[in-house]
Amino acid sequence: PAHYKAGLDFNPDSPALKFGRMAHTYILEPLMFREMYTPFDGDRRTKAGKEEYARILADGMEPTKLEDMVKLEGMSDACSAMFPAGHAELSFHAELRGVMVQCRPDLITDDWQMYDLKTCQDISNVDRDFYNYGYHIQDYVYQTIIDKIAPRGIDIPPIKFVFVEKSPPYDCVVRVADPEIWKATGDMVD
């Protein structure tokens, strides 16, 4: 409990979290990205750079390094085709065991297929990290919530987790939770 509380009280926005948020927006909501972020290649140590940076912030935009923009474009080129047309960043709520819970799939299609975008350093670690990071638990909770709100008789498919590297060659891979581990997760949660 102390670790959880400390995380609530002190949760710095790390560069990795900021980049992950930018990647989600760039890949899944490109129009919104253009409204939120703008390239910045100035030098904030100079008067002109400081002024440009301040102008961007005053316009309500987030200045973004050009090198990050290049990475985002490469990542998007590599994995955008893996995402069909759908609805990005919708929140769904349901009551589970008397507790109101929420899920927010990165993308959900009209036939209830959910997608979750994950950025990573190296896709060769994805299979090991999938269960270490608890993505199978996320899958179970999200499917359980969606199952409660979807029309009866709809089979909710497992989440497709799309992993994309944050550096060239921007390899990407799709993974789903193993059905046996998913069932065991449900047995533990229930």
BALOBA-1460 file (C-alpha; in Angstrom, 3 decimals):
// residues 190
<rec num="1" residu="p" x="0.000" y="0.000" z="0.000"/>
<rec num="2" residu="a" x="2.814" y="2.440" z="0.753"/>
<rec num="3" residu="h" x="4.266" y="1.991" z="-2.739"/>
<rec num="4" residu="y" x="0.843" y="2.566" z="-4.295"/>
<rec num="5" residu="k" x="0.264" y="5.719" z="-2.240"/>
<rec num="6" residu="a" x="3.738" y="7.020" z="-3.052"/>
<rec num="7" residu="g" x="2.995" y="6.492" z="-6.735"/>
<rec num="8" residu="l" x="-0.174" y="8.555" z="-6.412"/>
<rec num="9" residu="d" x="1.566" y="11.311" z="-4.479"/>
<rec num="10" residu="f" x="4.677" y="11.492" z="-6.661"/>
<rec num="11" residu="n" x="4.244" y="10.437" z="-10.265"/>
<rec num="12" residu="p" x="6.686" y="12.387" z="-12.442"/>
<rec num="13" residu="d" x="5.976" y="12.516" z="-16.137"/>
<rec num="14" residu="s" x="9.088" y="10.744" z="-17.388"/>
<rec num="15" residu="p" x="10.423" y="11.288" z="-20.918"/>
<rec num="16" residu="a" x="9.453" y="7.694" z="-21.744"/>
<rec num="17" residu="l" x="5.829" y="8.295" z="-20.669"/>
<rec num="18" residu="k" x="5.653" y="11.553" z="-22.618"/>
<rec num="19" residu="f" x="7.054" y="9.884" z="-25.735"/>
<rec num="20" residu="g" x="4.622" y="6.975" z="-25.393"/>
<rec num="21" residu="r" x="1.715" y="9.407" z="-25.149"/>
<rec num="22" residu="m" x="2.951" y="11.251" z="-28.231"/>
<rec num="23" residu="a" x="3.299" y="7.954" z="-30.122"/>
<rec num="24" residu="h" x="-0.264" y="6.932" z="-29.280"/>
<rec num="25" residu="t" x="-1.610" y="10.265" z="-30.470"/>
<rec num="26" residu="y" x="0.565" y="10.383" z="-33.601"/>
<rec num="27" residu="i" x="-0.338" y="6.848" z="-34.697"/>
<rec num="28" residu="l" x="-3.974" y="6.575" z="-33.585"/>
<rec num="29" residu="e" x="-5.180" y="10.188" z="-33.626"/>
<rec num="30" residu="p" x="-3.063" y="12.086" z="-36.176"/>
<rec num="31" residu="l" x="-5.459" y="15.035" z="-36.448"/>
<rec num="32" residu="m" x="-5.365" y="15.526" z="-32.693"/>
<rec num="33" residu="f" x="-1.570" y="15.243" z="-32.769"/>
<rec num="34" residu="r" x="-1.345" y="18.232" z="-35.113"/>
<rec num="35" residu="e" x="-3.527" y="20.221" z="-32.712"/>
<rec num="36" residu="m" x="-1.410" y="19.335" z="-29.674"/>
<rec num="37" residu="y" x="2.219" y="19.139" z="-30.803"/>
<rec num="38" residu="t" x="4.485" y="21.173" z="-33.018"/>
<rec num="39" residu="p" x="8.093" y="20.639" z="-34.077"/>
<rec num="40" residu="f" x="10.701" y="22.713" z="-32.273"/>
<rec num="41" residu="d" x="14.310" y="22.808" z="-33.414"/>
<rec num="42" residu="g" x="15.353" y="26.026" z="-31.695"/>
<rec num="43" residu="d" x="18.022" y="26.407" z="-29.054"/>
<rec num="44" residu="r" x="16.424" y="27.317" z="-25.721"/>
<rec num="45" residu="r" x="19.739" y="28.759" z="-24.575"/>
<rec num="46" residu="t" x="19.366" y="31.622" z="-27.043"/>
<rec num="47" residu="k" x="16.965" y="34.555" z="-26.805"/>
<rec num="48" residu="a" x="15.306" y="33.599" z="-30.121"/>
<rec num="49" residu="g" x="14.963" y="29.956" z="-29.035"/>
<rec num="50" residu="k" x="13.442" y="30.932" z="-25.697"/>
<rec num="51" residu="e" x="10.980" y="33.264" z="-27.432"/>
<rec num="52" residu="e" x="9.957" y="30.631" z="-29.982"/>
<rec num="53" residu="y" x="9.514" y="28.039" z="-27.239"/>
<rec num="54" residu="a" x="7.392" y="30.461" z="-25.182"/>
<rec num="55" residu="r" x="5.275" y="31.326" z="-28.252"/>
<rec num="56" residu="i" x="4.561" y="27.623" z="-28.890"/>
<rec num="57" residu="l" x="3.495" y="27.144" z="-25.259"/>
<rec num="58" residu="a" x="1.366" y="30.303" z="-25.378"/>
<rec num="59" residu="d" x="-0.394" y="28.872" z="-28.445"/>
<rec num="60" residu="g" x="-1.353" y="25.858" z="-26.320"/>
<rec num="61" residu="m" x="0.960" y="23.489" z="-28.172"/>
<rec num="62" residu="e" x="3.673" y="21.189" z="-26.884"/>
<rec num="63" residu="p" x="7.089" y="21.763" z="-28.472"/>
<rec num="64" residu="t" x="8.474" y="18.519" z="-29.856"/>
<rec num="65" residu="k" x="12.054" y="17.734" z="-30.836"/>
<rec num="66" residu="l" x="12.586" y="17.115" z="-34.529"/>
<rec num="67" residu="e" x="14.362" y="13.838" z="-33.751"/>
<rec num="68" residu="d" x="11.227" y="12.654" z="-31.929"/>
<rec num="69" residu="m" x="9.079" y="13.661" z="-34.903"/>
<rec num="70" residu="v" x="11.282" y="11.513" z="-37.176"/>
<rec num="71" residu="k" x="10.925" y="8.559" z="-34.796"/>
<rec num="72" residu="l" x="7.155" y="8.993" z="-34.596"/>
<rec num="73" residu="e" x="6.871" y="9.039" z="-38.376"/>
<rec num="74" residu="g" x="8.963" y="5.870" z="-38.662"/>
<rec num="75" residu="m" x="6.916" y="4.104" z="-36.003"/>
<rec num="76" residu="s" x="3.675" y="5.143" z="-37.646"/>
<rec num="77" residu="d" x="4.838" y="4.003" z="-41.073"/>
<rec num="78" residu="a" x="5.775" y="0.625" z="-39.585"/>
<rec num="79" residu="c" x="2.599" y="-0.155" z="-37.648"/>
<rec num="80" residu="s" x="-0.333" y="2.007" z="-38.796"/>
<rec num="81" residu="a" x="-1.531" y="-0.686" z="-41.209"/>
<rec num="82" residu="m" x="-2.049" y="-3.014" z="-38.228"/>
<rec num="83" residu="f" x="-4.857" y="-0.784" z="-36.943"/>
<rec num="84" residu="p" x="-8.168" y="-0.960" z="-38.811"/>
<rec num="85" residu="a" x="-10.734" y="1.817" z="-38.775"/>
<rec num="86" residu="g" x="-12.099" y="2.245" z="-35.302"/>
<rec num="87" residu="h" x="-12.585" y="4.541" z="-32.356"/>
<rec num="88" residu="a" x="-9.507" y="5.701" z="-30.449"/>
<rec num="89" residu="e" x="-9.296" y="6.312" z="-26.723"/>
<rec num="90" residu="l" x="-12.900" y="5.648" z="-25.715"/>
<rec num="91" residu="s" x="-13.594" y="4.934" z="-22.052"/>
<rec num="92" residu="f" x="-15.971" y="2.207" z="-20.924"/>
<rec num="93" residu="h" x="-17.288" y="1.717" z="-17.397"/>
<rec num="94" residu="a" x="-18.848" y="-1.243" z="-15.668"/>
<rec num="95" residu="e" x="-19.387" y="-2.508" z="-12.172"/>
<rec num="96" residu="l" x="-17.328" y="-5.536" z="-11.197"/>
<rec num="97" residu="r" x="-17.969" y="-7.010" z="-7.756"/>
<rec num="98" residu="g" x="-19.540" y="-3.798" z="-6.544"/>
<rec num="99" residu="v" x="-16.687" y="-1.606" z="-7.742"/>
<rec num="100" residu="m" x="-16.993" y="0.777" z="-10.670"/>
<rec num="101" residu="v" x="-14.072" y="0.136" z="-13.052"/>
<rec num="102" residu="q" x="-12.952" y="1.614" z="-16.335"/>
<rec num="103" residu="c" x="-11.121" y="0.440" z="-19.411"/>
<rec num="104" residu="r" x="-9.761" y="2.631" z="-22.171"/>
<rec num="105" residu="p" x="-8.645" y="0.625" z="-25.192"/>
<rec num="106" residu="d" x="-6.310" y="2.501" z="-27.485"/>
<rec num="107" residu="l" x="-8.594" y="1.514" z="-30.366"/>
<rec num="108" residu="i" x="-11.855" y="-0.426" z="-30.581"/>
<rec num="109" residu="t" x="-13.629" y="-1.433" z="-33.774"/>
<rec num="110" residu="d" x="-17.359" y="-1.636" z="-34.381"/>
<rec num="111" residu="d" x="-17.144" y="-5.434" z="-33.946"/>
<rec num="112" residu="w" x="-15.614" y="-4.995" z="-30.443"/>
<rec num="113" residu="q" x="-12.013" y="-5.881" z="-31.373"/>
<rec num="114" residu="m" x="-9.708" y="-3.976" z="-29.040"/>
<rec num="115" residu="y" x="-6.156" y="-2.880" z="-29.809"/>
<rec num="116" residu="d" x="-3.480" y="-1.650" z="-27.459"/>
<rec num="117" residu="l" x="-0.334" y="0.081" z="-28.731"/>
<rec num="118" residu="k" x="2.869" y="-0.553" z="-26.826"/>
<rec num="119" residu="t" x="6.175" y="1.116" z="-27.567"/>
<rec num="120" residu="c" x="9.316" y="-0.831" z="-26.794"/>
<rec num="121" residu="q" x="13.072" y="-0.770" z="-27.213"/>
<rec num="122" residu="d" x="13.354" y="-4.201" z="-28.835"/>
<rec num="123" residu="i" x="10.580" y="-6.537" z="-29.982"/>
<rec num="124" residu="s" x="12.745" y="-9.566" z="-29.213"/>
<rec num="125" residu="n" x="11.797" y="-9.035" z="-25.533"/>
<rec num="126" residu="v" x="8.050" y="-8.809" z="-26.128"/>
<rec num="127" residu="d" x="7.192" y="-12.432" z="-25.357"/>
<rec num="128" residu="r" x="9.091" y="-12.315" z="-22.055"/>
<rec num="129" residu="d" x="7.777" y="-8.896" z="-21.060"/>
<rec num="130" residu="f" x="4.140" y="-9.576" z="-22.030"/>
<rec num="131" residu="y" x="3.390" y="-11.436" z="-18.803"/>
<rec num="132" residu="n" x="5.948" y="-9.594" z="-16.654"/>
<rec num="133" residu="y" x="4.103" y="-6.326" z="-17.349"/>
<rec num="134" residu="g" x="0.706" y="-7.925" z="-16.725"/>
<rec num="135" residu="y" x="-0.780" y="-7.409" z="-20.175"/>
<rec num="136" residu="h" x="-2.707" y="-10.668" z="-19.746"/>
<rec num="137" residu="i" x="-4.391" y="-9.115" z="-16.700"/>
<rec num="138" residu="q" x="-5.213" y="-5.976" z="-18.681"/>
<rec num="139" residu="d" x="-6.714" y="-8.197" z="-21.373"/>
<rec num="140" residu="y" x="-8.849" y="-10.063" z="-18.850"/>
<rec num="141" residu="v" x="-10.160" y="-6.910" z="-17.161"/>
<rec num="142" residu="y" x="-10.870" y="-5.110" z="-20.451"/>
<rec num="143" residu="q" x="-12.674" y="-8.111" z="-21.935"/>
<rec num="144" residu="t" x="-14.724" y="-8.528" z="-18.763"/>
<rec num="145" residu="i" x="-15.788" y="-4.874" z="-18.811"/>
<rec num="146" residu="i" x="-16.620" y="-4.879" z="-22.524"/>
<rec num="147" residu="d" x="-18.519" y="-8.169" z="-22.131"/>
<rec num="148" residu="k" x="-20.748" y="-6.480" z="-19.521"/>
<rec num="149" residu="i" x="-21.678" y="-3.583" z="-21.818"/>
<rec num="150" residu="a" x="-21.689" y="-5.220" z="-25.278"/>
<rec num="151" residu="p" x="-24.917" y="-6.602" z="-26.705"/>
<rec num="152" residu="r" x="-25.660" y="-10.146" z="-25.531"/>
<rec num="153" residu="g" x="-24.346" y="-12.921" z="-27.741"/>
<rec num="154" residu="i" x="-21.235" y="-11.008" z="-28.834"/>
<rec num="155" residu="d" x="-17.988" y="-12.892" z="-28.364"/>
<rec num="156" residu="i" x="-15.399" y="-10.361" z="-27.215"/>
<rec num="157" residu="p" x="-12.095" y="-11.224" z="-28.913"/>
<rec num="158" residu="p" x="-8.804" y="-10.956" z="-27.046"/>
<rec num="159" residu="i" x="-7.001" y="-7.618" z="-27.219"/>
<rec num="160" residu="k" x="-4.469" y="-7.340" z="-30.015"/>
<rec num="161" residu="f" x="-1.377" y="-5.812" z="-28.469"/>
<rec num="162" residu="v" x="0.684" y="-4.051" z="-31.150"/>
<rec num="163" residu="f" x="4.303" y="-3.568" z="-30.121"/>
<rec num="164" residu="v" x="6.506" y="-1.167" z="-32.097"/>
<rec num="165" residu="e" x="10.139" y="-0.308" z="-31.561"/>
<rec num="166" residu="k" x="11.057" y="3.299" z="-30.792"/>
<rec num="167" residu="s" x="14.101" y="3.289" z="-33.069"/>
<rec num="168" residu="p" x="14.976" y="2.068" z="-36.568"/>
<rec num="169" residu="p" x="14.055" y="-0.243" z="-38.117"/>
<rec num="170" residu="y" x="10.812" y="0.224" z="-36.086"/>
<rec num="171" residu="d" x="9.974" y="-3.476" z="-36.134"/>
<rec num="172" residu="c" x="6.503" y="-4.311" z="-34.929"/>
<rec num="173" residu="v" x="4.629" y="-7.405" z="-33.854"/>
<rec num="174" residu="v" x="1.129" y="-8.289" z="-32.646"/>
<rec num="175" residu="r" x="0.529" y="-10.498" z="-29.610"/>
<rec num="176" residu="v" x="-2.566" y="-11.777" z="-27.794"/>
<rec num="177" residu="a" x="-2.778" y="-13.350" z="-24.368"/>
<rec num="178" residu="d" x="-2.445" y="-17.123" z="-24.264"/>
<rec num="179" residu="p" x="-5.971" y="-18.549" z="-23.718"/>
<rec num="180" residu="e" x="-4.810" y="-20.891" z="-20.948"/>
<rec num="181" residu="i" x="-3.061" y="-18.122" z="-19.040"/>
<rec num="182" residu="w" x="-6.075" y="-15.875" z="-19.637"/>
<rec num="183" residu="k" x="-8.353" y="-18.548" z="-18.107"/>
<rec num="184" residu="a" x="-6.016" y="-18.933" z="-15.131"/>
<rec num="185" residu="t" x="-6.048" y="-15.143" z="-14.685"/>
<rec num="186" residu="g" x="-9.844" y="-15.219" z="-14.571"/>
<rec num="187" residu="d" x="-9.784" y="-18.058" z="-12.050"/>
<rec num="188" residu="m" x="-7.431" y="-15.999" z="-9.821"/>
<rec num="189" residu="v" x="-9.496" y="-12.817" z="-10.138"/>
<rec num="190" residu="d" x="-12.845" y="-14.540" z="-9.634"/>
